[in-house]
Amino acid sequence: MQNSQPNSSRRSFFAGAATVGAAAAAVVAIPHVATPVAAEPEAVRQPPEKGGGYHLSAHVKHYYKTTQL
């Protein structure tokens, strides 16, 4: 006659293996997390009185470069 319950040592082995794997992944990932370097802010421009406000910023230039084929 077979036992209806799985071996508890097998359960604890797989639970421990999962815990060790998660801890190893965390240890590997943590040193690569870096604090972002604060970039110098662009000069604050006053919004135009009659609407508009579009200006060619570094962000817009980067977008235009990514759309070129």
Buried (B, 14 or more C-beta within 10 A) or exposed (E): EEEEEEEEEEEEEEEEEEEEEEEEEEEEEEEEEEEEEEEEEEEEEEEEEEEEEEEEEEEEEEEEEEEEE
